[in-house]
Amino acid sequence: MILICYDGSDSAKHALTVAHETLGDRPVTLMHVWSPPQRVLPDAFSDASRAKPSIVELEGFALERAQQIVQGGCALADELGLEATPRVEQSPPDTPVWRTIIDVAADVDADVIVTGTHGATAMRPALLGSVSSGVAHHSERPVLIVPTASD
């Protein structure tokens, strides 16, 4: 079983392709981890003309987006000829995303964890993304970290 971390970024798309080319047609769990919105976010989405959304509504939006992302990844996997099982996981508050990935890898008994180097965030650490770095440093399973095509 291959666990592929997928966030819809170019890096994740490339990692999915490289995983297929490198590891073959083994069963895949394609996972997207989402973090619940912070309690201060409803204020950021409100103005005088409309009521601010509740934290429950924002969590619903975040979950819906996470499901769209993982379904997009499964569509790409299907194009590549991979049979991918989608999995959406919420990262608990105060838990790093890399910890959630490692926990899911244990749950599915993954032979290898595949991740890209840079996710779909505004921040881009110099050498390695914080999630891929955390997975690499804390996993007891093999980890394949795929640089983006332009790296």
C-alpha positions as CSV (number, residue, x, y, z in Angstrom):
1,M,0.0,0.0,0.0
2,I,1.3,3.4,-1.0
3,L,0.1,6.5,0.9
4,I,0.3,9.6,-1.3
5,C,-0.2,13.0,0.3
6,Y,-2.1,15.2,-2.0
7,D,-3.0,18.9,-1.7
8,G,-3.7,19.8,-5.3
9,S,-0.4,21.7,-5.6
10,D,1.9,21.3,-8.6
11,S,4.3,19.6,-6.3
12,A,1.6,17.1,-5.2
13,K,0.6,16.4,-8.8
14,H,4.2,15.8,-9.8
15,A,4.7,13.5,-6.7
16,L,1.7,11.4,-7.8
17,T,3.1,11.0,-11.3
18,V,6.6,10.1,-10.0
19,A,5.1,7.7,-7.5
20,H,3.3,5.9,-10.3
21,E,6.4,5.8,-12.5
22,T,8.7,4.7,-9.6
23,L,6.5,2.4,-7.5
24,G,4.2,1.0,-10.2
25,D,0.5,0.1,-10.0
26,R,0.3,-0.9,-6.4
27,P,-2.8,0.1,-4.4
28,V,-2.8,3.7,-3.4
29,T,-4.5,5.7,-0.6
30,L,-4.6,9.3,-1.8
31,M,-5.0,11.5,1.2
32,H,-5.6,15.1,1.8
33,V,-5.2,16.5,5.3
34,W,-7.2,19.7,6.2
35,S,-6.9,21.8,9.3
36,P,-10.0,23.3,11.0
37,P,-10.4,27.1,10.7
38,Q,-9.3,29.1,13.6
39,R,-11.9,30.7,15.8
40,V,-10.9,34.2,14.6
41,L,-11.6,33.5,10.9
42,P,-15.4,34.3,10.9
43,D,-14.6,37.9,11.5
44,A,-12.3,38.0,8.4
45,F,-15.2,36.8,6.3
46,S,-17.8,39.3,7.4
47,D,-18.6,42.9,6.5
48,A,-21.5,45.3,7.3
49,S,-23.7,44.0,4.5
50,R,-23.8,40.3,5.7
51,A,-23.6,38.3,8.8
52,K,-20.3,36.6,9.6
53,P,-20.3,32.8,8.9
54,S,-20.2,30.6,11.9
55,I,-17.2,28.4,12.7
56,V,-19.3,25.4,11.8
57,E,-20.0,26.9,8.4
58,L,-16.4,27.5,7.8
59,E,-15.5,24.0,8.9
60,G,-18.1,22.7,6.4
61,F,-16.5,24.8,3.6
62,A,-13.1,23.5,4.5
63,L,-14.2,19.9,4.5
64,E,-16.0,20.4,1.2
65,R,-12.9,21.9,-0.3
66,A,-10.8,19.0,1.1
67,Q,-13.1,16.5,-0.6
68,Q,-12.9,18.4,-3.9
69,I,-9.1,18.3,-3.7
70,V,-8.8,14.6,-3.0
71,Q,-11.4,13.8,-5.8
72,G,-9.2,15.9,-8.2
73,G,-6.2,13.8,-7.1
74,C,-8.1,10.6,-7.7
75,A,-9.1,11.7,-11.1
76,L,-5.4,12.4,-11.9
77,A,-4.5,8.9,-10.5
78,D,-7.2,7.4,-12.7
79,E,-5.7,9.1,-15.7
80,L,-2.4,7.5,-14.8
81,G,-3.9,4.1,-14.4
82,L,-3.7,4.0,-10.6
83,E,-6.5,2.7,-8.5
84,A,-6.6,5.2,-5.7
85,T,-8.8,5.1,-2.6
86,P,-9.6,8.7,-1.4
87,R,-9.1,9.7,2.2
88,V,-9.7,13.0,3.8
89,E,-8.4,13.6,7.3
90,Q,-8.9,16.5,9.6
91,S,-5.7,17.4,11.5
92,P,-6.7,17.8,15.1
93,P,-6.1,21.3,16.7
94,D,-2.5,21.7,17.9
95,T,-1.4,18.7,15.9
96,P,1.0,19.2,13.0
97,V,-0.1,17.9,9.6
98,W,2.9,15.6,9.4
99,R,1.8,13.8,12.6
100,T,-1.6,13.1,11.0
101,I,0.1,11.7,7.9
102,I,2.2,9.4,10.0
103,D,-0.8,8.2,12.0
104,V,-2.7,7.5,8.8
105,A,0.3,5.7,7.3
106,A,0.2,3.4,10.4
107,D,-3.6,2.9,10.1
108,V,-3.3,1.8,6.4
109,D,0.0,0.0,7.0
110,A,1.6,1.9,4.2
111,D,4.8,0.5,2.8
112,V,5.9,4.0,1.7
113,I,4.7,7.6,2.2
114,V,4.9,9.8,-0.9
115,T,4.8,13.6,-0.6
116,G,5.9,16.6,-2.6
117,T,8.4,19.1,-1.4
118,H,6.1,22.2,-1.4
119,G,2.4,22.3,-0.6
120,A,-0.3,24.7,-1.6
121,T,0.5,27.4,0.9
122,A,1.9,30.9,0.7
123,M,5.0,30.0,2.6
124,R,7.8,28.2,0.9
125,P,10.8,27.2,3.1
126,A,14.1,27.3,1.3
127,L,14.9,23.6,0.9
128,L,12.0,21.5,2.0
129,G,8.4,22.2,3.0
130,S,7.5,21.9,6.7
131,V,5.1,19.0,6.2
132,S,7.5,16.9,4.1
133,S,10.3,17.7,6.4
134,G,8.2,16.6,9.4
135,V,7.2,13.4,7.8
136,A,10.8,12.6,6.8
137,H,12.2,13.4,10.3
138,H,9.5,11.5,12.3
139,S,8.4,8.6,10.1
140,E,9.5,5.1,10.8
141,R,8.4,4.1,7.4
142,P,10.1,4.8,4.1
143,V,9.3,8.2,2.7
144,L,9.6,9.3,-1.0
145,I,9.9,13.1,-1.2
146,V,9.5,14.3,-4.8
147,P,10.8,17.7,-5.7
148,T,8.7,19.8,-7.9
149,A,9.5,19.5,-11.6
150,S,11.2,22.9,-11.6
151,D,13.4,22.2,-8.5
